[in-house]
Amino acid sequence: MYSPEFFLMQGANGLIMGCLYALMALGLTLIFSVLKVINFAHGEFYMIGGYTAYFLVSVVGGVNPLVGVIFAMAVLLVIGSLFEVSFLRPMHLGSVDRPAEYAILVTFGLSFFLQNLVLALAGPFPHRTSSFMAGGIKIGVLTLSADRLIAAGLSLVLMAALLLFVRKTWTGKAMRAVSQDKDAASVTGINPLSMNNIAFAIGASLAGASGALIAPIFSVVPDVGVLPSLRAFIIVVLGGMGSIKGAIIGGIVIGLVESLGAGLIPDPSRALAYRELYGLIIFVLVLLFRPRGLFGEAA
Amino acid sequence: MKRLLVVAVVLVGLVAVGAMAADEGPIKIGVVLPMSPPGAYASGNPMWWAVLQAVQEVNEAGGIFGREVVAILGDTRGVPEEARAATERLINKDNVVGIVGNYHSSCALAELDLFKNYHIPYIGAEPWADDVTAKGYDEVFRISITNSMYTDITVDWMVAAGFKRIATVHEITDYALGLEKKLTAAWNEAGIYSEITFTDVKTEDFTPTLINFSQWDPPADMMYGGVTGPGAYRILKQSYDIGLAPSPDTVFYGTNACLNPEVWEVAGEAAKYIVVTQIGLPPSAYTEVTKTENAKFQKAYGRLMNSTVMEGYDSFMLMCEAIKFAGSTHPDAIIDALEVMEWTGMRGTYSFLYGSTNPVPEDQPDYMWHQWPDVSEYLLQYTEVGQSPEDATVVWPPVFSELPEGQYFIPVPEE
């Protein structure tokens, strides 16, 4: 039979992974809520975040990994902003005939481009950023990886910061206004184009932060973002498209379900193979009974 | 009738012109490798580098029949349908005279009927699935190890080491699923209890399953990390982080990805005391070609070649040597040459024992058809952080082992 320690270990692992999933999904949902664009290059922003932190911390050296995370966020902020201005803004200016298809194609294109660019520049071998802190941290009967705990803690801090930003600052409120009604927001003096740019840049930056936080735990390779971005899409739909609260809770739910599902499934041979399936079952159930997701608003 | 004759003459003329062009231009050899995601591009790219070295050396030596040799790359991306498309293109658009390569068994298996239908000689570099040669196609040869050959040697070591309980994670690929069947059968026969978890090759977090294994009482004797690519390092690190293996109770056995220096960068001290299989000759038995090419590779990549890179070089060179031996680029001549010739490359002297003139006898497995039978394999164990595979301790087979007689691995010391 399973011991209480077993449940604690699986639960703690699920919570930690859930926080990291949530941070990744948060960027995606923020972009969707304001720009109404599904960013298919989100996984590649995550990958570039990991490589950027690796470059600063392990190649340049002499830098604390936390600085690597901040640097990665800053780089992705700039990349996100430039990409939005160059490729997504024409869509919002009405100079693109079929904006929905255009957004899919241009973000897909960026995804392939970035994967292959990084493969050419950084090479095919995996890299890992130096640890935030080597070894484990003992909490009660559990000994948890210090890197994972720190990454999860920083994810929580970043999520809290984003919530404060969107709820308490003028820019955050303006972004929410644009996400609710772009035309009404512009009547009140808000420039929707600027809000689009800020939202996309912050979304990309959050993906970069996720990648930089994960880099000391899993290592980075050019296609490291494929699976996390797929998971982020599931979390965003599960939590409700465009819902920040939904992305956070959805991420934690998926983290817990994956960990406990893999630990408790009666046929251990399928435990990891079906790991994504556990989250998908919850996803399908939520969509069946609540099609707009856990915290999504009715159309 | 007259019109038909004219059409026939024109067609014959076109074929003749095509044949003359094929005989006069460069000799084109196709190379199918995973060069980009989602395939094992970390193996495909260095293998392609090794092929280009071979091309350069052949051309510097005057080419073949005075003609330049050209390698044409087909990126399979590790996806069977893309591998088929790349192979079709190499055969029908680029008019290659032979094809070498492949890392993923699934890709090689998807291409097999193309080699047969178009009658194109193929030398498999690294597809391990038995079925690649077991189908008995005239055109298909292989220089890598097979799942069955690998199983025989590694299970012999596990039995000798006295392992009774093995926790296993296996990736879901054609290669690994075939290997898992062989391993499970061999473990059952040897009375070894094993529990297997399958996983996607891209899995990031193996911790939930490793936590399950860590609850075993008594603990597992061995943790078999049957994952290739970056996953090989992740599972090792995560296993170590939760105290499962390597540990005083449990040996960690890793795939040959753990021979790459990234094992130290990603897994760090977790890799100390792991056991890994090296396919190929031990350093003491390196050929002159091995030493020369290894030096070049070290200059380019800052590391020693692993067996897959050697196979990239050797498979291409072997195709070139077969064309020279045949005195022709005609497929029948190349196939006949491969069946009878011998050539010494980076991993030993290649020859194919069983083929059309010497069919596979009933007491030999089907996969021995056009299979290089002398693939050498040995197991090594790291004893220092950052150690090179060349400096690691050879633990199996007994003929190469550096351990005292009766010892089969170095246990992790109790803290």
Interface residues (C-beta under 8 A of the other chain):
Chain A: Y2 S3 F6 M9 Q10 N13 G14 M17 Q115 N116 L119 G123 P124 F125 P126 H127 R128 G136 T143 S145 I214 F218 S219 V221 P222 D223 V224 V226 L227 P228 E258 S259 L260 G261 A262 G263 P268 S269 R270 A271 L272 A273 R275 E276
Chain B: S36 P37 P38 Y41 A42 G44 N45 P46 V169 I172 E195 I196 T197 F198 T199 D200 K202 T203 E204 D205 F206 T207 P208 T209 I211 N212 Q215 G229 P230 Y233 R234 D241 I242 G243 N260 E262 E265 V266
